[in-house]
Amino acid sequence: MNTRRLWDISPPIGPGAPVFPGDQPYSQHWTATLGPGCPANVSAITLSLHLGAHADAPLHYAEGAPSIGAVDLAPFLGRCRVVHAIGCGPLIRPEHLCHAAEGLPPRVLVRTCRQAATVWTDDFAAFAPETIDWLAALGVCLVGIDTPSVDPASSATLDSHQRLRWLDLRVLENLVLDEVSEGDYELIALPLRLVLADASPVRAVLRSLSSGG
């Protein structure tokens, strides 16, 4: 049987998962447990929608903008390119990605670190706003990054998020690309249909474009 290889690029979500300071950490409680008179375990969770791999909605950075349940799903599914920009500094600029720009597909995921962080740190790479502009000019409709945000943790203006909004691009944050080589893949990272939410967790995966790839 011909099979196409899968890479799970989502970090685990559970107690202790790193969360932006002030955001809601993960918690879970059981509303029903197996036993006499109860045929199933049922639980409820509370968490920031920006925990783990997630898709931001325009509502996250603009009042009255579309929620994640209202955005088109097409950008979150299809051919993408993983580009390495490891150790390039606090801001990823076009010159860090231009080596992979020829024939760029409409989705770009950028690996900035050798190993995804398992505890919260403010010291992570983000996109320079001009990089968002450059990618959009090349026809990109979705960008992804292996850090908690496309903007630095200290940003009060979220300039790269605002460029995403202005250019109508979708975004994935907090991916795990540790084991993914540069190249082209199929991305599958659909957000939940949360009609009032500013973001959604995703189970992001990459699939090889051919069997045995």
Beta strands, then each sheet from edge to edge (+ up, - down):
strand 1: 6-8
strand 2: 27-32
strand 3: 42-46
strand 4: 54-56
strand 5: 77-84
strand 6: 91-92
strand 7: 107-111
strand 8: 126-127
strand 9: 142-145
strand 10: 170-173
strand 11: 183-188
strand 12: 199-201
strand 13: 205-207
sheet 1: 1+ 13- 11+ 5- 7- 9- 10- 4+ 12-
sheet 2: 2+ 3-
sheet 3: 6+ 8+
end
